[in-house]
């Protein structure tokens, strides 16, 4: 079990809704200390226990709250590799994200940070022909497996290294409304601004939003 599994208590495949946008975050291996993940896990569990009744909306708010804390730790880049800071490595990830767009998912937005990636896609769950192997019945999971596998292989070749490139598990969250969709796009695009890397999101070379969204 990875440290990410411990924090989120998730095991692939995840549950995805056909036709709904999906916000995905995946990070480089060993980019957050285990002690931090354990602390966030306890805080999250205490928050869930404090809920007086089952409420999907309140649970979503709680998950988003602790995801933001998790993401803040990634933005600090205090430990672990920062291979995505290198232009040649970030370009590989960008290329592969676009390569799978249209056939495996509809690309809405993404941002590549020094040690993690935010990706917003609309799942193409019904397109089974593109998927093979054990995860074929879970198309989004299969697409992410393919994306992470290809980028890990190509990036390791560029870095002349062996070993795990990405942390095994990914965070994902289904977007259920237009308002939440707009907020998530803004969150993704402004991540480099929040992290102090640029003053305007348009200045970050490794961000993208679908032209269909219009001007922002």
Long-range contacts (C-beta under 8 A, 24 or more apart in sequence): 2-167, 2-168, 2-169, 3-32, 3-34, 3-37, 3-167, 4-37, 4-167, 4-168, 4-169, 4-171, 5-168, 5-169, 6-37, 6-38, 6-41, 7-37, 7-38, 7-40, 7-41, 7-44, 7-70, 8-169, 8-171, 10-169, 12-135, 12-138, 12-141, 12-169, 13-135, 13-138, 13-141, 14-138, 14-140, 14-141, 14-172, 16-123, 16-125, 16-138, 16-139, 16-140, 16-141, 16-172, 16-174, 17-123, 17-125, 17-174, 18-123, 18-125, 18-126, 19-122, 19-123, 19-125, 20-122, 20-123, 20-174, 20-175, 20-176, 21-108, 21-120, 21-121, 21-122, 21-123, 21-174, 21-175, 21-181, 21-184, 22-120, 22-121, 22-122, 22-123, 22-140, 22-172, 22-173, 22-174, 22-175, 23-118, 23-119, 23-120, 23-172, 23-173, 23-174, 23-175, 23-184, 23-188, 24-118, 24-119, 24-120, 24-121, 24-144, 24-170, 24-171, 24-172, 25-67, 25-71, 25-116, 25-117, 25-118, 25-119, 25-170, 25-171, 25-172, 26-116, 26-117, 26-119, 26-144, 26-148, 26-166, 26-167, 26-170, 26-171, 27-74, 27-115, 27-116, 27-117, 27-166, 27-167, 28-80, 28-81, 28-82, 28-83, 28-84, 28-115, 28-116, 28-165, 28-166, 28-167, 29-80, 29-81, 29-163, 29-164, 29-165, 29-166, 29-167, 30-79, 30-80, 30-81, 30-167, 31-74, 31-77, 31-79, 31-80, 31-81, 31-115, 31-116, 31-167, 32-70, 32-73, 32-74, 32-79, 32-80, 33-79, 36-73, 40-66, 40-69, 40-70, 43-69, 60-173, 63-173, 64-173, 67-171, 67-173, 70-171, 71-116, 71-191, 74-113, 74-115, 74-116, 75-113, 75-191, 75-194, 75-195, 77-114, 77-115, 80-115, 81-115, 82-114, 82-115, 83-115, 83-155, 83-159, 83-165, 84-112, 84-113, 84-114, 84-115, 84-116, 84-117, 84-206, 85-114, 87-205, 88-158, 89-155, 89-158, 89-159, 90-205, 90-206, 92-151, 92-154, 92-155, 92-158, 93-117, 93-151, 93-155, 94-206, 94-208, 96-147, 96-150, 96-151, 96-154, 97-147, 97-208, 100-143, 100-146, 100-147, 103-127, 103-130, 104-130, 104-131, 104-139, 104-142, 104-143, 104-146, 105-140, 105-143, 106-210, 107-208, 107-210, 108-181, 108-185, 108-209, 108-210, 108-213, 109-184, 109-185, 109-188, 109-189, 109-207, 109-208, 109-209, 109-210, 109-213, 110-188, 110-207, 110-208, 111-188, 111-189, 111-191, 111-192, 111-204, 111-206, 111-207, 111-208, 112-206, 112-207, 113-191, 113-192, 113-195, 113-197, 113-206, 118-187, 118-188, 118-191, 120-175, 120-184, 120-185, 120-188, 140-172, 144-170, 185-209, 185-213, 185-216, 186-216, 189-216
